[in-house]
Amino acid sequence: MTMIKRAILIALLCLPSLALAQAPPGPPGAASGPYVLFIHSGPKSADDPAVKRIAVQLAKAGYSVREPQNDQDKVGGPGIDYFSPQAAAEAAKVAGLVSGYLGLDPAKKLPTRQQSSKSPPNYLGIWLY
């Protein structure tokens, strides 16, 4: 990948994070600012072109996308994790977007799963594989 492409990719991945860092805090428990997406690329490398393409597409869609990680959910498999009932609709929207980017049949889009951990309500975990 050329140096210019890398610079553009880094800028696209970092700009939404900077905007979130400058957003004023909201009331406790409320989703303040954009949704923050954590991409877990599974057995594929976080540097895989398909994973990076998904991250860039989600950033272009207005999400704050953190750098992809190589983690894999070996128990639950692929899916979109959310941490507040208020985030269920957004998780379903992200599931549709990511499923489309992966070329999945619309009837077999990534499932959404509410988690019970104490993560902020505007965090979503994306488990690709």
C-alpha positions in Angstrom: 0.0 0.0 0.0 1.4 3.4 -0.9 2.3 5.9 1.8 -0.5 8.2 0.6 -3.2 5.5 0.9 -1.9 4.7 4.4 -2.1 8.3 5.4 -5.6 8.6 4.1 -6.6 5.4 6.0 -5.1 6.7 9.2 -6.8 10.0 8.9 -10.2 8.4 8.2 -9.9 6.1 11.2 -8.6 8.8 13.6 -10.8 11.8 12.8 -14.1 10.4 14.2 -12.2 9.5 17.4 -10.9 13.1 17.7 -14.5 14.4 17.3 -15.7 12.1 20.0 -12.9 13.2 22.4 -14.0 16.9 21.9 -17.7 16.3 22.4 -19.2 17.6 25.6 -20.2 14.9 28.1 -23.9 14.0 28.3 -25.9 12.8 31.2 -24.7 9.6 32.8 -25.8 6.5 31.0 -26.8 8.4 27.9 -25.1 7.8 24.6 -23.2 11.0 24.1 -21.7 11.5 20.6 -21.5 9.0 17.8 -21.5 5.3 18.3 -18.0 3.8 18.9 -17.3 0.6 16.9 -14.8 -2.0 17.9 -14.0 -4.3 15.0 -12.7 -7.8 15.9 -11.3 -9.5 12.7 -11.2 -13.1 14.0 -8.7 -15.3 12.3 -8.1 -12.7 9.6 -5.4 -10.1 10.3 -6.5 -6.7 11.4 -4.4 -5.4 8.5 -6.4 -7.5 6.0 -7.7 -5.3 3.1 -11.2 -6.5 3.6 -11.2 -5.6 7.3 -9.6 -2.2 6.6 -12.3 -1.6 3.9 -15.1 -2.3 6.4 -13.5 0.1 8.9 -13.2 2.8 6.3 -16.8 2.3 5.1 -18.2 2.5 8.6 -16.1 5.7 9.3 -17.5 7.2 6.1 -21.0 6.3 7.4 -20.3 8.6 10.4 -19.3 6.1 13.1 -16.2 6.5 15.3 -14.3 3.4 14.4 -11.4 2.1 16.6 -8.5 0.3 15.0 -9.4 -3.3 14.2 -8.2 -6.0 16.5 -7.3 -9.7 15.8 -9.7 -11.1 18.5 -12.2 -13.8 17.6 -15.4 -14.8 19.5 -14.9 -18.6 19.5 -18.0 -19.2 21.5 -20.6 -16.8 20.1 -19.2 -16.5 16.6 -19.8 -13.5 14.3 -22.2 -10.8 15.3 -22.8 -7.3 16.6 -22.7 -6.8 20.4 -24.5 -3.9 22.1 -24.6 -3.0 25.8 -27.8 -1.0 26.3 -31.4 -1.7 25.1 -31.4 1.8 23.6 -28.6 0.7 21.2 -30.5 -2.3 19.7 -31.8 -0.4 16.7 -28.3 1.0 15.9 -26.8 -2.4 16.4 -29.3 -3.8 13.8 -28.4 -1.0 11.4 -24.7 -1.7 11.8 -25.4 -5.4 11.3 -27.1 -4.7 8.0 -24.2 -2.4 6.8 -21.5 -4.9 7.8 -23.4 -7.8 6.3 -23.7 -5.9 3.1 -19.9 -5.1 3.1 -19.2 -8.8 3.6 -21.5 -9.8 0.8 -23.8 -11.9 3.1 -27.3 -12.9 2.0 -29.7 -10.4 3.6 -31.6 -13.3 5.2 -28.3 -14.4 6.9 -27.1 -11.0 8.2 -24.9 -10.8 11.3 -27.0 -11.3 14.5 -27.2 -8.7 17.2 -26.6 -9.7 20.8 -27.2 -7.7 23.9 -24.4 -8.1 26.4 -24.5 -7.6 30.2 -21.1 -6.0 30.7 -20.7 -2.4 31.9 -19.5 -0.9 28.6 -20.8 2.5 27.6 -24.2 2.4 25.9 -22.8 3.9 22.6 -20.2 1.1 22.2 -20.8 -1.6 19.7 -18.6 -4.7 19.2 -18.3 -6.1 15.7 -17.2 -9.7 15.5 -16.6 -10.4 11.8 -15.6 -14.1 11.6 
